[in-house]
Amino acid sequence: MPLQRRQSFSDEFGLLDKDGDGVITAEELGFALRARSPEVSAEAASTWANGVLRLHDRDGSGKLDRV
């Protein structure tokens, strides 16, 4: 991956990783969804975020890790 693209990914990851611990949790994903779409209920955001994690969590930690 080119350096510029890696930097862009890192910047975007940082926007979702609210506590800066290097991982994105379901709570952080749900928060981001509700920030962009306030009409989405907390329950719907949680369901969506958990679905994203099930699809993309490579190590089974329940979190998305910085690549």
Buried (B, 14 or more C-beta within 10 A) or exposed (E): EEEEEEEEEEEEBEEBBEEEEEBBBBEBBBBBBBEEEEEBEEEBBBBBBBEBBEEEBEEEEEBBEEE
